[in-house]
Amino acid sequence: MVVKFQGAFPYHKHDDTDDFFLVLEGEMIMDIEGQAPEVVRAGELYIVPKGVTHRPRAEAECKVLLIEPKGEPNTGDPATAAPKPRL
């Protein structure tokens, strides 16, 4: 799925799957719990291993291709998942 966002997504983790982010436009910052933030620029791929607490954020709007199994909640937990509107 392709998303565009600005600001910070809540810290979360996925217990059963890795989280793949391919930045299409702009740049994203990936915060990993206990590590220094990493900037991910257009054309770069970032993989968060399953079970790792993380938070993507962007100072300016960016577009990102998320690769995840169908039905996987974007926060790893259906109770806290953000809506996924279709355009």
N, C-alpha and C positions, 0 to 999 in steps of 0.2 A: 504494500500500500504506500502511496505517496502522501506525505503530510507536509504542511507548512506551519511553522510555529515561531513564536518570539516569546522570550521569558523562560522561566524554569518549570520543568515538569517535576512532580514530586519524586523523592527518592523511592525506589522500589527494586524488586528483584524478580526473576523468573526461575522457579525451582527446577523446571523440567526442560528448558530450551535456552540456547544461546540467543542473544539479541543482536541483530545485524543492522547497521546504519550506513547507508551510502549517501553522502551529502551531494545533492544535485546542484544547488545554488546557495551562495552565501557561506557561512561557517557556523559550526556548532561547537559548543564546549561540552565535553563529557566529564562529569564529576563521578569518580569512583570512590566509594567510602574508604578512607585511610590513605588515599594517594593524591598526588598533585593533579589538578585539572589538566585535560589535554584538549587542544584545539584541533578540530577536524574540519578541513577545508573542502571546497567543491572538488569532486573527483576522488575523494579519499573515502575509504571504508573503515569502519570501526566495529569490532566485535566484542560484545560483553559476554563472557562465559556464564553459563547457567549458575544460579546461586549467588552471583555477585551483586551487591547493592550499588545502584547507579542512578544518575539523573542527567538527562540531556538538557541543555539550555542554550539559548541564543540571545545575544544582545540586540541584533537586528533580525528581521524575518529571514528564515532560511527554509529551503525545501529539501526534504530527506526521503529517500526510499527506505522503508522499513521492511525487512524480510523476517517473517515469523510464521509459525504454523497457523492455519486458518482457525479462528475461534480463540486464539491465545489472548487473554485480557492484556491491555497495554500497560497495566501496572502489575501484572502477574497474579492479581487477585480480582475475581469478578465483582466483589463487593465495593472495591475502590476504583474500578476502571473508569476512565474518562470516555464519554460518548465518541463513537466513530461514525460521524455523519458521512453519507455518500454524496458525492457531487455529480 
